[in-house]
Amino acid sequence: MSDLHGILAIDKPVGFSSMKAVAIVRRRAGGVRTGHAGTLDPLATGVLVLALGKCTKQIAGLMATEKRYLTTIDLSAFTDTDDLEGVRTEVPLGSAGAATTAPTRAHIEAVLAAQFTGDVLQRPPVYSAMKVGGRRAYKMARKGQAPEMHPRPVTIHSIAVTDYQWPLLSLDIHCAKGTYVRSIARELGGVLSTGGHCTMIRRTAVGAFTIDQAVSMDALPEVITQEWMDSHRIATC
């Protein structure tokens, strides 16, 4: 097994699980121990920080760092996965229990500042890797079971609206570890009496590691050497 080591940021493409990305890097690095510092959903893209070899000892510290995301939310419907993968449930304006008109940008910004910024309680998505009674919630959900997801505290430092054309709302989110962007979409829809699910999630930073430093999966060599790692790693260990 290789004794290669280092910390690398990759730009995970859509459709890849975080563990698939880890497996590809591990294989190309000669089977060296490899882990990631915070998972990304298959439909999400962006910064996935990988630690190889002796640097895997730093994973816990890397996971504790703050994150930044760009996301687009469709406010016209909910889905059972809180993203595009799930079954869509329309929430027409003016229907029973729904807002009569599209919320204004000013109203959305006021709600985000008052209820979604700072230390808040957030209910994780049913389709997530959270454990419920020792079992992964998404595995239970796929079997038709209904895992009970209890709200938990998270810290959201800031949420900025970058674009809004009903029903699509684009946000720039700066948050602490453990925050689910999909939960923000669902819970914002609940407060606004609209729908809410993510159509796009892109992680732009993990701590000091930014998307500008990330290597695309296509740019990874077939054989990852220590020399290549030394020219691309973004931190030492």
C-alpha positions in Angstrom: 0.0 0.0 0.0 1.2 3.5 -0.8 2.6 5.8 1.9 1.4 8.8 0.0 -0.2 11.6 2.1 -1.7 15.0 1.8 -4.9 17.1 1.9 -6.7 17.7 -1.4 -9.9 19.6 -2.4 -11.8 18.2 -5.3 -14.8 19.7 -7.1 -17.3 16.9 -6.8 -19.6 16.7 -9.9 -23.3 16.1 -9.8 -24.4 12.4 -9.5 -21.3 11.3 -7.6 -21.7 10.3 -4.0 -18.9 11.5 -1.7 -17.8 7.9 -1.0 -17.6 7.2 -4.8 -15.2 10.2 -5.1 -13.2 8.9 -2.1 -13.0 5.4 -3.7 -11.7 6.8 -7.0 -9.0 8.9 -5.3 -8.1 6.0 -3.0 -7.7 3.6 -6.0 -5.7 6.0 -8.0 -3.5 6.8 -5.0 -2.5 3.1 -4.7 -5.0 2.1 -2.0 -3.8 4.6 0.6 -6.2 5.4 3.4 -8.5 8.1 2.3 -11.4 10.0 3.9 -13.5 13.1 3.4 -14.1 16.0 5.7 -17.9 16.3 5.3 -20.2 14.6 2.9 -22.0 16.2 -0.1 -25.3 14.9 -1.5 -25.0 13.1 -4.9 -27.0 16.0 -6.5 -24.8 18.6 -4.9 -21.5 19.8 -6.4 -18.5 21.6 -5.1 -15.7 21.4 -2.5 -15.1 18.0 -1.1 -12.0 18.0 1.1 -10.1 14.7 1.1 -7.3 13.6 3.5 -4.9 10.9 2.4 -2.5 8.7 4.4 -1.4 10.2 7.7 -3.4 13.3 7.0 -6.6 11.4 7.8 -5.9 12.2 11.4 -7.0 15.7 10.7 -10.4 14.8 9.4 -12.3 15.6 12.6 -10.8 19.0 12.7 -11.5 19.6 9.0 -15.1 18.5 9.5 -15.6 21.1 12.3 -14.8 24.0 10.0 -17.4 26.4 8.5 -19.0 25.9 5.1 -20.3 28.1 2.3 -23.0 27.1 -0.2 -24.8 28.5 -3.2 -28.3 27.1 -3.7 -31.4 27.7 -5.8 -34.8 26.9 -4.2 -38.0 26.3 -6.0 -40.7 27.8 -3.8 -43.6 26.3 -5.8 -43.4 22.8 -4.5 -42.1 20.4 -1.8 -40.5 17.1 -2.5 -40.0 14.2 -0.1 -36.2 14.4 -0.5 -36.1 18.2 -0.3 -34.3 18.2 -3.7 -35.0 17.3 -7.3 -34.7 13.5 -6.7 -38.0 13.2 -4.8 -41.7 13.1 -5.5 -42.9 16.6 -6.2 -46.0 18.1 -4.3 -47.2 21.3 -5.8 -48.2 24.2 -3.6 -50.2 26.5 -5.9 -50.6 30.1 -4.8 -54.0 30.7 -3.4 -54.7 27.1 -2.6 -55.8 26.0 0.9 -53.1 26.9 3.4 -50.9 28.5 0.8 -49.8 32.1 0.3 -52.3 34.0 -1.9 -49.5 35.8 -3.8 -45.8 35.3 -4.3 -43.7 36.6 -1.4 -41.7 39.7 -2.1 -37.9 39.7 -1.9 -38.0 42.1 1.0 -40.3 39.7 2.9 -38.1 36.7 2.2 -35.0 38.6 3.3 -36.8 39.6 6.5 -37.8 36.0 7.3 -34.3 34.8 6.6 -32.8 37.4 8.9 -35.3 36.8 11.7 -35.8 33.0 11.7 -32.9 31.4 9.7 -29.8 33.3 10.9 -27.9 32.7 14.1 -28.4 29.7 16.4 -31.5 28.0 15.1 -33.2 24.6 15.4 -33.3 22.6 12.2 -35.0 19.3 11.3 -32.7 17.2 9.1 -34.1 15.7 5.9 -35.7 12.3 6.1 -33.4 11.3 3.2 -30.1 12.0 5.0 -27.3 10.0 6.5 -28.4 10.9 10.1 -28.8 7.9 12.3 -32.2 7.1 13.9 -32.1 4.3 16.4 -28.7 3.2 15.0 -30.0 3.1 11.4 -29.4 5.6 8.5 -32.5 7.7 8.0 -32.4 7.4 4.2 -32.2 3.6 4.3 -35.3 3.6 6.4 -37.1 6.1 4.1 -36.3 4.0 1.0 -38.0 1.0 2.7 -41.2 3.0 3.2 -40.5 3.6 6.9 -40.9 7.1 8.5 -37.9 7.9 10.6 -38.6 10.6 13.2 -36.2 13.5 12.6 -35.9 15.6 15.7 -34.9 19.3 15.4 -31.3 20.0 16.4 -29.3 23.2 16.9 -27.2 24.5 14.1 -25.5 27.9 13.5 -26.1 29.9 10.3 -23.9 32.9 10.1 -25.5 34.6 7.1 -27.9 34.0 4.3 -27.9 36.5 1.4 -30.4 36.5 -1.5 -28.5 36.7 -4.7 -31.4 36.4 -7.1 -35.2 36.0 -7.0 -37.6 35.5 -9.8 -40.7 33.6 -8.6 -40.6 30.7 -7.9 -36.8 30.4 -8.0 -34.8 31.9 -5.1 -31.0 31.8 -5.1 -29.1 32.1 -1.8 -25.5 32.4 -0.6 -25.2 30.6 2.8 -22.4 30.7 5.4 -22.9 28.2 8.1 -21.3 26.0 10.7 -21.0 22.2 10.4 -24.1 20.1 10.5 -26.3 22.5 8.6 -28.5 21.0 5.9 -29.2 23.3 3.0 -32.2 21.2 2.0 -33.7 21.7 5.4 -33.4 25.5 4.9 -35.4 25.2 1.7 -38.1 23.0 3.2 -38.5 25.1 6.4 -38.4 28.4 4.5 -41.3 27.2 2.4 -43.2 26.3 5.5 -42.7 29.7 7.0 -43.7 31.5 3.7 -46.7 29.2 3.2 -45.2 28.2 -0.2 -43.3 25.1 -1.3 -39.5 24.7 -0.9 -37.0 22.3 -2.3 -33.4 22.7 -3.7 -32.9 22.5 -7.4 -29.1 23.1 -7.0 -26.6 23.0 -4.2 -23.0 24.0 -4.7 -20.5 24.1 -1.8 -18.0 26.8 -2.4 -15.9 26.5 0.7 -14.9 24.2 3.5 -13.1 26.3 6.0 -10.2 27.9 4.2 -10.5 25.6 1.2 -12.3 27.2 -1.6 -13.8 26.2 -4.9 -10.9 28.0 -6.7 -8.5 25.6 -5.2 -10.5 22.5 -6.0 -9.4 20.0 -8.7 -12.1 18.6 -11.0 -12.5 14.8 -11.1 -11.6 14.9 -14.8 -8.3 16.5 -13.9 -7.2 13.7 -11.6 -4.4 11.6 -13.0 -4.9 7.9 -13.4 -2.0 7.4 -11.0 -1.8 9.9 -8.1 1.8 10.3 -7.0 3.3 12.1 -4.1 4.8 14.6 -6.5 1.4 15.3 -8.0 -0.1 15.6 -4.5 2.6 18.0 -3.4 1.8 20.2 -6.4 -2.0 20.2 -5.7 -2.4 19.8 -2.0 -3.8 22.8 -0.2 -2.6 22.1 3.3 0.1 20.2 5.1 -0.3 17.6 7.9 
